[in-house]
Amino acid sequence: ARVFASRRSMARRAGLDACGAVGRALFSAAPLGGASAGWTAACPASMWTQWRGAKKSTRRVEVMLTQDVPGLGRDGEVLEVKPGRARNHLVPGRVAVYATPDRLPEAEERRAAWADESAIAEQTDEDGDLAEARVALNILTGSKLVVKRIASKETKNPRVPVDGDALVAEILRQRKLEVDRRTLLVDAPLATFGDHSVPLWVDSSVAPTQRTLTVRVEPKR
């Protein structure tokens, strides 16, 4: 088969060379456009069929990653890659090994560790959030929040009562804390001067007992 293919290729090459010589002779001897009939007769289109070259290989090999590779996969993941990439980059770089049958159990163990790592990360994040919330709560309730209002000449009480939105704004200004309005259980605006206890809605994981914010409303002088 190889001998036949080689002879056929040589014959085709010789034909193409002959067509080139015929074409040059025709175009040099005939006026522009007059050599097309002779060219077609001497060199049919079948001889000029485009050769696309060898078909690209679609073969893949399986590798198991031995560490996280950005853009490729995680430690223990089994992937199909081109042989050249595995042979020249992944395996020599010690980031992957060929996924032979005896290595598949190791790959399963590595993938099983993903769940444990995710659980540990989530627990760490949760613990960090709880600690942050407790610190914020201590800052909020550690001292009285003083709010000043202009006194009414008639009632001697604040001209503008202190409602929940005003408390949220004062907490942000004085304590640098962003508090959800629903955290402050204010049934009615604080309409008198003096100290007021404002209950706080706090999750039991942050504070197991009820916490309150002491607000002092003072006359603005």
Salt bridges, closest charged atoms under 4 A:
ASP17 OD1 - ARG13 NH2 3.28
ASP75 OD1 - ARG110 NH1 2.63
GLU106 OE2 - ARG110 NH2 3.01
GLU117 OE1 - ARG74 NH2 3.21
ASP165 OD1 - ARG181 NE 3.73
GLU170 OE1 - ARG173 NH2 2.82
ASP180 OD2 - ARG182 NH2 2.81
ASP195 OD2 - LYS144 NZ 2.86
ASP195 OD1 - ARG216 NE 2.86
GLU218 OE2 - ARG216 NH1 3.97
